[in-house]
Amino acid sequence: MTKKFLVTGGAGFIGSAVVRRLIGETSHQVLVVDKLTYAGNLDSLASVASNPRYAFVQADIANAAHLEEVIRRFEPDVIMHLAAESHVDRSIDGPGEFVQTNVVGTFALLQESLRYWRALSGERRDNFRFHHISTDEVFGSLGEEGFFQENTPYQPNSPYSASKAASDHFVRAWHHTYGLPTVVTNCSNNYGPYHFPEKLVPLMILNALEGKPLPVYGRGENVRDWLYVDDHAEALILVAEKGRVGESYNIGGWNERKNIDVVRAICSLVDELAPNADIGSREGLISYVADRPGHDLRYAIDASKIERELGWRPAETFETGLRKTVEWYLDNRAWWERVRSGVYRGERLGVVA
């Protein structure tokens, strides 16, 4: 059955992966709603932009009047909400934008979605879904053992994760109070093609290619669970279509790695795939820098619920996904050079004076 998917933040890293998959592997129609801030990039949607099932509207999700018009005209069956300010370091520098987009914007979208859903009838009302995409960072920090589960108490530690925790709570409240048919997903760290180069993996790849320092927080002992973005996109569409209303699902890669081991693996791949005698071994570029304020030690997701209920497991190991990622950046220099020529050039963010 063909559905209409409205995807907020669809020009971002994860959102564009979802849109490319929806257009490339389903018969669904897709409307991307994106404000096109620094991290929104229509170049990431170039491969689907000419498809008649794809459309784009530039809009701020905090603008309720514009949202109401967009939703009314498109008449979606599914709203997938990925629009968010998402970088911890930027949230340290400027938390206000995170409150505005992640909290106020989510509230506005919920209100307009509720207004729209209440006006539906029959199967369209029964089958409508509001899918909110969130992060494992809302759960706080783990010790050396254990995993985040769907019922793990929230304990956000950064302005970013606090804003996402607030948005999660709003979504659940709109389901329990008003009956809006919602599903929520919380994911681990994504990596892969089209990733904005302020995040660890793409920043290290590009700096290694260019012979620039590879800044690692502290001693690089912080642990993250890594999820290849195309695996995540597959899981998100599955949850939007088949997830149980009112439930949340954790999506992880079962790929825990220390940050320093991630950086060393990138160095090894770049040395193999793009050797440069003038630069030499890229591990020599690693430099340890003062740790991020309030840096969480470890995140790890228990993704057994989504496997048990919906049959999803990631297809990529960290090794296969990372190789694909490095190869993509080598093959798509034009994409990241356009990004780097603009608002972000690899500088460090999130330093509290």
N, C-alpha and C positions, 0 to 999 in steps of 0.2 A: 504493500500500500504506500503510495507516494504521499509524503507529508511536507509541510512547510516548516523549515527550521529558521528561526531568527537567532543569530549568533552575535551577542555583544562581545566586543573585543576581538572580532574575527580577523583583524589585520595584525594581531599580535603573534607571539611565538606559538603558543599552544592553540590559540584560536584559529590561526591560519592552517595549522596541521589538521584540525577538525574540518575546516571548510574544504580543503583540498581532498580530504577523504570522502566527505559527503558528496561532493560533485563527481569525484573520480570513481567511486565504488558503490554508489546508491543511485536511486532515481529521484531523490528528494530535491525540492527547491530550497534555496538558501538565500537569506538576506543578511548581509553583514552590516552591523551597526558599530561604528568605531569613531572615536573622537580624533584619531590620528595624532596622538601625542608623540613624544620622541620615540616610543617603543612600537608604535603602530606603523606598519610599512606595507603599502599596497604592492610593492615589488614582490612580497611574499605570496601574493595571490595572482600574480601575472599568469600562471599556468592555467587558471580557471576563469579568468576575467571575461573571456569572450563567450563562455558557455551560457546558453539562454536560461539555464536554471539558476544562474548566479546573479545577484544584484547587490549594490552597495549604497549605504546612506551614511554620510558623515554626521554624527550626532553625539552630544554629551548626554550620558545616561542620567545625569542629575537634572536635565531640562525636562521636566514632567510633561509640559505641553507638547514639545516635539516628540517625545516618546509616545504619547497618546496617539498622535497623528500617524506615526510610523507603524505602530501596532495595528491600529484600525485599518489602515490601507493594506497591509500585508496579510493580515488574518492568520497568524502562525498557529501551528499545531503544537510546536515545541519551542520554548525559549531556553536557549543555553547561554547562561550568564558567565562569561569569562572576563569581561571588562574589569580591569583592576590595576591600580598601582601595585607593583609586585617586587620591588627591589629593596631588601632590608637596609642597605647602606643609604639609599635615597630617603628612606623613611626616617633615618636618624638625622639627616640634614634638614628635611622639611616634612614633618609629620602631617601638616595641615592638608596637603594634597591627598594624602592617604585617607584621612577622615572624609574628605569631600567626595572622592570617587568611590571608595570601598564601602562606606557607611551610608552617606547621604544618597549616593547614586543607586546603591542596592535598594534602599528604601523607596526611592522614586520608581524604580523598575518594578518592585513588588506591588506598589499601589496601582500602577497602570496595568500590570498583568492581572491583578485581581479584578479591576474594573472590567477588563476585556473578557476574562473567564466567566464572570457572573452573567454576562450577556449572551454567552453561548448556550446551546441547547443540545439535547440528544447525545449522539456518539461523539460529536466534536467536543462537547463539555466533558464527557466521561474520559476521553482519550488525551485531553490537553495535559502537558507537563511543563513545569518550571524547573529546570535543572541548574543548580548553583554549583559552580566549580570553585573549590577552595584548596587549602594547603595543609600539610601535616604540621606546619609551624604553630598552628593554633594550640597544639597539645603541649607545647613547651619543650623541655629538654629531657632526654633519657640518660641514665647512667650507662654502664658498660653492657648491661643485659636488658632484656625485655623489648616489647614492641608496642607501638601505638595501635590501639584497636578502636573500633567505632564508638565504644562507650568510655574511652579514656577521658578523664576530666580535662577541661580546657585550662591551660595555664600559659597564655601568650606572653612572650618576654620582650618583643620589639614593637615599636609603633606599627610596623607593617602587620605582624601577626595579630596584634590587638585589633586592628581595623578589620582584618579578615574574620577573626573570631566574632566580632560584633555582627558582621554581615551574616555569618552562619546562624547566629541566634535569631536575627530578624527573619530569616527564611523559615526556620523551624516554627517561630511564633506565628507567621502568616499561614502556615499549614494548620497548626493546632487551634488557632483562634478563628480563622476565617475559612478554613477548609481548602485553601489553595493547594492543588496537587503538586507537591514539590518532591524533588530528590536532591541530595547533597552528596558531593564527592570531595574527598580530601586526598591530595596526591603528594608523593615525595618529589625530590628534586628532578626536574626534567632537563634533558639535554638533547641535542640533535640539530638538524639543518634549520636555518633561518633564525637562530637564537641571537638576540640582541647582545652585542659584545661587551656588556658590562658584567655579565654573569661569569662564573669561574671557568667553565669549560671553553666557551668561545674566546674569552679574553686570553686564556693561556695559549690556545691554538694560534691566535693571531700574533700575540707577542712573541711566541716561539718562532713563527715564520719570519718575523721582522727583526729577530735578534734583540728584542727588548727585554728588560727585567721581568721575571715572573714572580710577582709579589704574593707570598703565602702568609696568611694570618698566623700569628703565634709560632708554634712549631708544626703546624699542619696536622694536628692530632684530631681535629673535629671530624666526626663521622657523619656521612649522609648516605641515604639510600637513593640510588640513581635509576631513573626511569626514562627510557628512550621515548621521545615525543610521539612517534607514530604509534607505538604501543599504547600510549596514554590516549591518543585520539580515538583509537579503536574501542578502548574501554569506555570512554565518555559517551560515544554514540550508542553503545550497548546499554549503558545505564539509562540514557535518555529514552530509549525505546522499550526497555524491558525491566528496568529497576522498579522496585516496589515503592508505591507512593508513601511519603513520610519517612522513608529510610535514608540512611547515609551509608556510603561505601568508601572504604579506603583503597586507594590504588597505588601500588608500589612496585618496584622492579626486582625485589629480592636481591639487590646488588649493593650491599654496604661497602663503602670504601672510605678510608681516611683521606682528607683533602690532599695531603702530601703524596699519597699513592696515586691519586687521580692525576696530579700534575706530572709525576714521573712517567706515568703511562702515556700521557700526551706528548711529553718530550721524546719518548722512545718512538712513537708513531711518526712524529714530525721529522725526526732524524732519519727514519726509514723511508718515508714517502717524499720528503723534500730536503735532502741533505744539502748542507751549505758549508763548504770548507772554511769560509771566513768566520762563520759563527761557531762551528764545532759542535760538540755535544750540547744539546739544549739544557741538560740538567745543570750545566754551569751557569745558566741564567737565573736559577732559583734564588730568590732573596726573601728572607723572613722579615716581616714588618709587624709593627705593634698590632695587637689583636683588636678586633672589632669590639666596641662596647657591648657588654651583655651577650657575648657570643655563645649560643647554645652548643653544648658538647656533642650531642648525638641525636639524630632522628633515625627511626627505623619503623617501617610500616608493616603491619600484619595484613596482607591482602588476601587472606583465605576466604573471607566472606564473599567477595565478588567472584572468586573462583568457584566456591561451593554453590552459590545461587545462580550465577549467570555464565559460568564456564570459561571465564577469562583468565589467562595467564600471559605475561609478557613473552613475546617471541624472541626478543633480543637479550643476550647476555651483555654485561657491561663491556666486555672485550669486543664483541661483534658490533655493538651500537657505537662504541667510541671510534672504531676504525671507520665505519660509515660516516660518522660526523666529521672526522678529520679530512677524509677524502672529499666530502661535500664542500668544505671551506676551501680546499685546494682547487676544486673545480668551479667555484662560484665566487671568484675574486671580485667581480663587478658588483655583486650584491653587497658584500661587506665593505668594499671601498666606498660605495655611495653612502652607507650608514656612517662610516668613520669620517667622511668629509663634512658631516653635519654637526649635530649637537653633542656627539660623544666621540672622544678620541682615545679612550683607554685610560683616562685619569682615574685615580682612586677616589672613591666617594665614601661617605659615612665616617668621617673623622670628626670626633667631638673635640673642640678646642679646649 
